[in-house]
Amino acid sequence: MGFISAEEQYKILTENTAEIITDEEFKNKLERSVAENRPLRCKLGIDPSAPDLHIGHAVVLHKIRQFQDLGHHLTMILGDFTGRIGDPTGRSEMRKQLTEEEVMANARTYQEQLFLILDPARTEMVFNSEWLSKLNFADVIKLASNLSVARMMEREDFHRRYRDNVSIGIHEFFYPLMQGYDSIAIRSDIEFGATEQKFNLLMGRQLQRDYGQEPQVAFTMPILVGTNGVEKMSKSLDNYIGLTEPPDQIYGKAMSIPDNLMDEYYRLATTLPSAEIDSILGGVENEEIHPRDAKMRLAREIVALYHGKQAAEEAEENFKQVFQKGKMPNEMESFHFNSPADIVSVMVGAGLSASKSEAKRLIQQGGVKINGETVGSINLELSANQDNEEKIIQVGKRKFARVKIK
């Protein structure tokens, strides 16, 4: 296949990035790629440490999709081996090691979610146990000789834990070496990661030099702030938008973000051209477009990425019915429970809360309604009635479910 010019590719691929190390090397790699009609070998490593991906994870995936659309190849490394240690980046304590079974179960769900964004035809998926499990102890010693303890302690997370007298496992020092060795194994040209992954990406560059390879270019991408507008997006902080969440939930969560995050979300969480984004946000600034309308467009674009245009339009209509007209959504999931059923268990079973503790907290905060009436007790039991009617349970402003007690 033929490539568009290196200059045109450079303009597209450098948009909305945090840092490119180094810019000059990237230009050279693009020029050689075009001259030799050879796709760049891109690398993304993911440790399957949790089963679900959110749109914060998707920031780097959308950048990689741009590379793929321009003809380049991705080697997606699922860290079944590194995942047993876990990336110490950003950790204030030693990470619990996962079992092989846990890692592989998470890896399967990752594969399903990744192809919501990536091009399967230009993606090769490999496990890093393929080469890391074959290293003998002499190989490991040689690998470790490329890194000093002083260099490792430059990492902010390790430095902080050492200062605070928090345990650091020797095995954690091997994590950046192992993921850096991944770059050697696949001879990567480009590696991607969030800004907090910079140390790991630079380790790949260093090790490639030490092993006689041309170093990869490190692409770091901005970290998406969560829907609360404070911390980075995280499932544990409940400020996330999951890739596989229902369209109504994605739409409602997108509408809940503070207005000052619209610029960031438009640029990092959608695939709209920059010129169109500039036009929308410029219209808001000039008071030609209402901020609510701009946010509805944003929510619609995010839903369409993962569920399609029709689902996005239906989610928007449901949102208008519920929040602008004060009506119930047209469609809700239905659940059946045996009588008697306590409200906390029903909420968890219907997917209205992630855990019983969260359900209790929501009830105590007055955030749960049954048929429009606020639930006053965490001990409420629901029983079958004579007419066997469904009850509509509402949690917060966005979550609804039909429940029948049999």
N, C-alpha and C positions, 0 to 999 in steps of 0.2 A: 504494500500500500504506500501511497505518497503522503507526506506530511505538509501542513502549511508551514510557512517560513518560521524560523526560530524567533524572529522579532514578534510576529503575531502571537505565537505560543507564549512567549515570555509575558506579553501584556495581559493575556487571559489568566495565566497560571499564578502570577504574583499578586493578583487582587486579593484583598482582605486577609493577607498572611500577617503573622506577627514578626517573623524573622526568617531570613534565608542565609544559611552558612555554607558556602559563601556565595554571594550574588554573582561574582565573576565566574566561579566554577560552574554555576548553574547555566549561565549563558553559553559557556564552552561546551557543556554536555548537550545542550539543545542543538547547537550548531553541528556537532559531530553526528548526533542522531539523524538530523535532516540529511547531511551529506552522505551518510552511510545507509540511509533508509532503514535504520534500526531503532525499534522502540526502546525507550528508557525502561530500566528494570526498577520499578518502585517497590518499596517495602513498607508494610505496616504490621507491627506486632501487637497482638492483643492477648492478654492473659485472661482466660475464662474464669475470673474470680467471682462473678455474679451473673445470674441468668438473663438479665434484661438490659437492653440498650435504650438510651434516651436521646433527645435531639442535641444534647451537649456532646455526646459521643459522635453524633452525625456530622459535626462541623468539619472534622478531618475527612470523613467519608465523602462528603460532597466535593471537597477539593480533589480527592483522588479520582472521583468520577470525572472531573474536568480533564485530568491527565488521560484517563481511559478514552474519553470522547475524542481526544486528539491523537489517539492511536497508540498510547503507551500501555505497558503491561504491569499488573500488580501481582506481587507475591504476598499473599496474606498469611502471616505466620501465626498460627494458633499455639500459644505457649503452654502446651500440656506439660512441658518440663519446667520452664521458668515459673509457671503458674503454681507449682508445688511449693515454691518459696514465696512468691508474691512480691510485687514491686514495692520497695520501701519508700518510694517517692511520696512525700507529704505525710508520712506516717509518724505519729508521736510515740508509737510503741511497736514492739515486734508483732508482725502479722501472723495470724494463725495459719499454719500450713494446711492446705487442702489435700484430700485424698485423691488418688488417680480417678476414682469413680466420680467424685464431685466435679473435678476438672473436665472430664469427658462429657458429663451431662450438661454442664454449662456451655461447652464448646458446640454441642449440637444445636442448642437454641440460638447461639451466636450466628451460626451458618445460615439459619432461616432468616434472621433479621438483617444481616449484612446485605443480602441481595435485594432488599427493598430499595437500596441506593446504588450499590456497585453493579457493574456489568459482568455477568457470569462468564461471558465469552472472553473477557480480558482479565480474568482473575484466576490465579492458581492458589489453591489453599493447601498449606502443608503444616505439619506438626514439627516443632523444633526438637522433639525427642529423636527424630530421624537422624540427626547428627550429634546432638549433645549426649545422648545415651551411649554413643560409641567412643567417646573420649576416654582414654585411660588416665591413670593418675599422673603420668609424666606429661600428658597433654594439658592437664589442668594446671600443673605447676608452671609449664611454659606460658600458659594464658595468664595466670596470676602475676607472673614476673613483669608484665607490661603495665602494672598499676601500683603506685605507692600508697601507703596508708595515709600519708599527708594529703595526696590528691583525693582519696576517698572521703577524708574528713572535711574537705571543702564543701561537700554536699550539705545544704542547709539543714535537712532533716537529721542526718547523722550528727552534725555539729551540735544541734540543739539537744538531741537525746544524750550525747556525751556530756554536755554542759550540765544537763539536769539530772545526771546520774541514772538515766533510764537505759536498761539493757539493750545492747546491740549484738545480735547473733553474728558469728563469723560467716555463716552461710549467707547472710544478707549482703555481704560484700561481694559475693559471687554473682548476684543478680545482674548488675550492669555489665559484667564480663560476659555472662552467658548470652544476654540479649545483643551485646556487641558482636559476639561470635556468630550470631545469626546473620549479620550483615556480610561476614566473610563467607559463610556457607552458601549464600545465594548470590554473592557478588553484586550487591545492590548499588544502584546509581543514586537513588533518592530515598530518604527515609522520612516518614511523617510522624508528628506527635504534637501534643499540646505544649504550651510554653513550659509547663512544669516538668516536661520530659527532656528538657534540653541536655542535662547531664548525660542521660542514657544515649541520646542521639550522637553526642560528641564522642562518647566512648566507642561507638561503632566506627566513626571516622578514624580515631586513633588506632584501633586494632587493625583496621584494613591497611593502614600505612605500615604498621609493624609486621604484617603478614604479606607485604609486597603488592597490595592492591591499590588502585586509585581510590581515594576516599569518597564516600557518598556525600551528597549535599543534604544538609539537614533542613527540613521545612517545619517550622513550628507554627501552630495555629492558635488563635486567641481562645481563651476559656470562656464559655458562655455562662453568664450570670443566671441564676435560677429565677423562677417566676416571682419570687418575693422581692427581687431586686437587691439582694444583700450578698449572700454567699454564692459560690459557684453551684451550678446545677448538680443535684445529688438526690438519689432516691431516699437515702437515710434522712435527709432534711425535708423531704416531702415538698420540694420546690422544682419538680421535674416534669417533663412532658415525655412520656414513653412512646417509642416508635410504634408499638403494637396496641396502644390504648384505643378504645372506641373513638370514632370521629367526634361525637358530641363532647367527650371528655377533653380531647386535644383542643377542640375549638374553644371550649369554656376556659381552659387553663391559659390559652394564648390571650384570650380577652382579659384575663385577670392581671396581666403584667403591667407594671407602672408605665406611664406614657414615655418616660425618659429612656426606656429600654427598646423602644420601637426601632431606632436606628440600628442597634446591635443585632436585634432579632431578624430584621429584614436582611441584613448583610450576611449573617452567619447561619440563619435557620431556614432561609428560602433560596431558591435558585434564580430569582429575578435578576435581570441585567442591572448593573450599577446605574445606568442612565435612567432606567424606570424607577428605581428606588429613590434616586435623587429628585426626580419629578414629584413622587408621592410625598416625600418628607419636606420638600420645598413648598408644596401646596399647603401642608400643615402649618409650616412656619409662617407663610404669608396669609394664613387664615382663609385660604381658598378651599381647603379640605378639612372637614371636622376630624379631630383626633380619633373619635369613635369609629368613623368610617375607614380611616387608615388602619386602625387596629383590626377591624372586621376583615379587611382585605388581607392583612397579615395572617390572621387565624385561618382564613380560607386557603391561602397558599400553603400553609403548613399541613393542614389536613389533606389537601390534594396530593402532596408529595407521597404520602403513605397509604392513602385510601382511594385516591382518584377524585376527579373533578365533581362527579355527581354526588359522592358522599360528602364532599366539602359544601356543596350547595344545600344539601339536606341538613347538615349540621348547622349551617347558618340560619336556615328557616326555623329549626328547632330552637335555636338560641333566641331568635326574635320572639317566638311564641312564649317561651318561658320567662325571659327577662324584660322584654319590652312590652308584652301584652299580658303578662301575669298568668299565663296558662301553663298547663302541664305539657311536657313534650309529647309529640305524636306517637313516638315509639319508645317503649321501655322493655327491658328484659324481664321475663317472668320466672319466678322460682316457687317451688313447692316445698313445704316443710311439714313434718308430722307434729300434731298437737299433743301437749303444749310445747311451744318453742320460745325460748327466752330471746329478747330483742337483741342482745349482744351477739349471740350465735347466729341469728338471722342476718344481721348486718355483715358479719364476716362471710357467711355462706353465700350471700348475694353479691359479694364483691364491693360492698359499700364502705368497707373499712379494711385496712390491711391486717389488723390484729384485734384481739379482744380488748387489749389495753387502749388502743386508739378509739375503738367503738365506745368504751366507757367514757373516755375523755370528751368525745363529741357530744354524747348525751348530757354529761354534766355541764357542758358549755351551752346547752340549749340549741344545738345545731342539728337535731334529728326530729323529723315530723312524721306522723302516720295520718294519712288522709287530711293533711293540713293542720293537725293538732300536735303541738310540741310534746315530745316524750319527756316525762318528768323524772323517771327512775330507771336506773341501770338494771333493776330487778324485774322489769315489766315482762310478763309472759303473754304470748299471743296464742289464742285458742281458736279452734274452728267454730264458725257461727252457723246458724241454721240455714242461711241462704248460701253458704260456702262462697261468699264474696271475696274478691281480691282486695288487698290493702295496698295502698301506694305509700312506700317509704321514701322519704326525701332526706338526704344528708347534705348539709350545706346548701349552696345555690345550684350545684351542677350535677349531683348524683341522684338518680331516681331508680326505683325498681318496683315491679308489681310482685306481691307476695301472696300466695294462697296457703292457708293453714288447713291441713286435711285431718 
